[in-house]
């Protein structure tokens, strides 16, 4: 399940990046959220039966769902898609890499859940990958830094070392 979820996330990120150039951000967010809701509803019905939705009209639930939906989902999605429009694939990949680590940290800090050995190993592998990627990016930037063109007169001054009076 985790592997298929990771693959789906990667595919949806690539599709999002390509699609955002052609359609407005608001329309894309509405369509994506609607499709996600339908898929979630079907999966929950299959896995948990319809009794899972017994408290769907409770006022307490809707109070917190409105706060969660308005602040976290809408705000987060707008920030994410705006970032997708303005950044390259390397930056999106780097930002996506922090998602599982943030989930583990949030579970520890908010829910007091101690990470498992598998989570420590997975988080360490992700962090090592991020560090190696950033080392590669740094090396590529230092090697590919183009030197500004120098005029022949200045080139002669550089060779001789004379800068004038």
Number of C-alpha atoms within 10 A of each C-alpha: 6 7 8 9 10 11 12 12 13 14 12 13 18 15 11 17 20 13 14 17 11 9 10 10 16 12 11 16 16 11 11 13 15 12 11 11 12 11 11 12 13 11 12 14 13 10 9 10 11 11 8 11 12 8 11 10 9 9 10 10 11 14 10 11 12 12 11 13 13 12 12 12 14 14 12 13 16 15 11 13 19 13 15 20 15 10 12 11 12 11 13 17 14 14 13 14 16 14 11 14 18 12 11 17 16 13 14 13 11 8 9 10 12 12 13 10 9 9 14 13 11 14 19 13 12 16 15 12 14 17 12 12 14 13 12 11 13 11 11 11 11 9 9 8 8 8 6 6 7 10 8 9 8 12 12 12 12 12 8 9 9 10 8 5 3
